[in-house]
């Protein structure tokens, strides 16, 4: 509930980066609860906002969590293009996260 309230506040004040981070956190909550479809929706919303505000690390975070969720529900082929996109972003910004994704 607290995260949902925070999300509303961030939306009201136009704090888009914080909104993206909170959406990703809410995705984590839904994934932990086994609500994978809802988790995927939140990760995608987070990724889109992170892209809009130019935060590649948060975009990679949302993409990677999307991949983990897809893997958990047996949709590995759907996760592969997202993992490749996350890797491309990491390599473009020279992030050490690229080693983790590989």
DRENTIBA-254399 format. One line per 10 residues: their letters; for each residue z, x, y of C-alpha. Coordinates in steps of 0.25 Angstrom, whole numbers, padded with zeros to 4 digits. Each point is the difference from the previous one (the first is absolute). Last residue first. Layout:
BEGIN
a	Z,X,Y | ...;
***
This chain:
BEGIN
xxxxxxxxxx	-0082,0105,-0049 | 0009,-0010,0007 | 0012,0010,0001 | -0009,0011,0004 | -0006,-0008,0011 | 0014,-0003,0006 | -0001,0014,0006 | -0007,-0006,0011 | -0013,0007,0006 | -0003,-0012,0008;
xxxxxxxxxx	-0014,-0002,-0007 | 0006,0004,-0013 | 0011,-0011,0001 | -0010,-0011,0004 | -0010,0004,-0012 | 0012,0000,-0009 | 0004,-0014,0004 | -0015,-0005,-0001 | 0000,0006,-0014 | 0013,-0007,-0004;
xxxxxxxxxx	-0006,-0013,0006 | -0013,0002,-0008 | 0009,0002,-0013 | 0009,-0012,0001 | -0010,-0010,-0004 | -0003,0007,-0013 | 0015,0001,-0002 | 0002,-0015,0000 | 0011,0000,-0011 | 0011,-0008,0008;
xxxxxxxxxx	0008,0013,0003 | -0012,0008,0003 | -0004,-0010,0011 | 0014,0001,0006 | -0001,0016,0000 | -0014,-0001,0006 | 0005,-0009,0011 | 0012,0009,0002 | -0010,0011,0002 | -0008,-0007,0010;
xxxxxxxxxx	0012,-0004,0008 | 0005,0014,0001 | -0014,0005,0003 | -0001,-0010,0012 | 0014,0005,0004 | -0005,0014,0000 | -0013,-0003,0007 | 0007,-0007,0012 | -0012,-0003,0010 | 0006,-0013,0005;
xxxxxxxxxx	-0011,-0009,-0006 | 0001,0008,-0014 | 0015,-0002,-0001 | -0003,-0015,0003 | -0010,-0001,-0011 | 0009,0008,-0010 | 0012,-0009,0003 | -0008,-0013,-0002 | -0005,0006,-0013 | 0014,0004,-0005;
xxxxxxxxxx	0005,-0014,0004 | -0011,-0007,-0009 | 0002,0010,-0011 | 0015,-0003,0000 | -0003,-0015,0000 | -0009,0001,-0013 | 0010,0009,-0006 | 0012,-0009,0000 | 0008,0008,-0010 | 0013,0001,0009;
xxxxxxxxxx	-0002,0015,0002 | -0014,-0003,0004 | 0005,-0011,0010 | 0010,0010,0006 | -0010,0011,0001 | -0010,-0009,0007 | 0011,-0003,0010 | 0001,0015,0003 | -0015,0000,0002 | 0001,-0011,0010;
xxxxxxxxxx	0011,0007,0007 | -0008,0013,0002 | -0012,-0008,0005 | 0009,-0008,0010 | 0006,0013,0004 | -0014,0005,0003 | -0004,-0013,0007 | 0012,-0001,0010 | -0006,-0012,0008 | 0013,-0005,0005;
xxxxxxxxxx	-0001,-0013,-0008 | -0006,0006,-0012 | 0011,0010,-0001 | 0010,-0011,0002 | -0006,-0008,-0012 | -0001,0012,-0009 | 0015,0003,0003 | 0004,-0014,-0004 | -0008,0001,-0013 | 0007,0014,-0002;
xx	0013,-0007,0002 | -0003,-0011,-0010;
***
